[in-house]
Amino acid sequence: MFEQFAAEARATVAAALEETTLRGDRRIGTEHLLLGVLHDPGAVRALGTWSGNFPNRRGPPQCASEH
C-alpha cells in the first residue's frame, strides 16, 4: 500500500505503526505519525531548525489586521 512513498516516508509510517501497537491503540493517529517522524534523527534536527523560526509568544495569536 505504501510502495509509492519515499523510503523515509515508509519508515515513518512503519515507526508510527510500531508506536500505535506499543500503546495498544487500534488506529494510527497524528500523534503516532509525529512519534514516527521523531524516530528519524534527521527529521528531529530539521524540526528543531524549523521551530526556531517562530517568535516566542505568550497569549493567543493575533490576526494580521490587529497589528
SULZIPE-V821735 format. One record per residue. N is the residue number from 0. RES is the residue in one small letter. OMEGA is omega in degrees with one decimal (NA if undefined). NEAR is the number of other ideal C-beta (glycine too) atoms within 10 Angstrom. D_CENTER is the distance of its C-alpha to the mean C-alpha in whole Angstrom. Layout:
# SULZIPE-V821735
{{N/RES/OMEGA/NEAR/D_CENTER} {N/RES/OMEGA/NEAR/D_CENTER}}
This chain:
# SULZIPE-V821735
{{0/m/-176.8/6/21} {1/f/-177.0/11/18} {2/e/-177.5/5/21} {3/q/179.4/7/20} {4/f/173.2/12/16} {5/a/-177.5/9/16} {6/a/-179.9/7/16} {7/e/179.0/12/13} {8/a/176.9/13/11} {9/r/178.7/14/14} {10/a/178.5/17/13} {11/t/179.4/23/9} {12/v/177.9/17/11} {13/a/177.8/13/14} {14/a/177.3/18/12} {15/a/177.2/21/10} {16/l/177.1/14/14} {17/e/178.2/14/15} {18/e/178.8/20/13} {19/t/-179.5/19/14} {20/t/179.9/12/18} {21/l/-178.2/10/18} {22/r/178.4/11/17} {23/g/179.2/6/20} {24/d/-177.2/12/18} {25/r/-177.7/7/19} {26/r/174.7/6/16} {27/i/178.2/15/13} {28/g/-179.3/14/11} {29/t/179.0/8/7} {30/e/178.5/13/7} {31/h/178.4/22/8} {32/l/177.4/17/6} {33/l/177.2/14/3} {34/l/176.2/18/6} {35/g/176.9/22/7} {36/v/-177.1/18/5} {37/l/173.9/14/7} {38/h/-177.7/15/10} {39/d/-178.9/15/11} {40/p/178.4/8/12} {41/g/178.1/8/12} {42/a/178.8/16/9} {43/v/177.8/12/9} {44/r/-180.0/10/12} {45/a/178.3/12/11} {46/l/178.3/14/9} {47/g/178.1/9/12} {48/t/-178.5/9/14} {49/w/-176.6/9/12} {50/s/178.1/8/12} {51/g/-179.7/7/16} {52/n/-178.6/6/17} {53/f/177.2/7/17} {54/p/177.1/5/20} {55/n/-175.6/4/20} {56/r/169.7/8/21} {57/r/-178.9/4/23} {58/g/-176.6/5/24} {59/p/176.4/5/22} {60/p/179.8/7/22} {61/q/175.0/9/25} {62/c/179.3/6/25} {63/a/-178.5/5/27} {64/s/-179.7/5/30} {65/e/-178.5/6/30} {66/h/NA/5/30}}
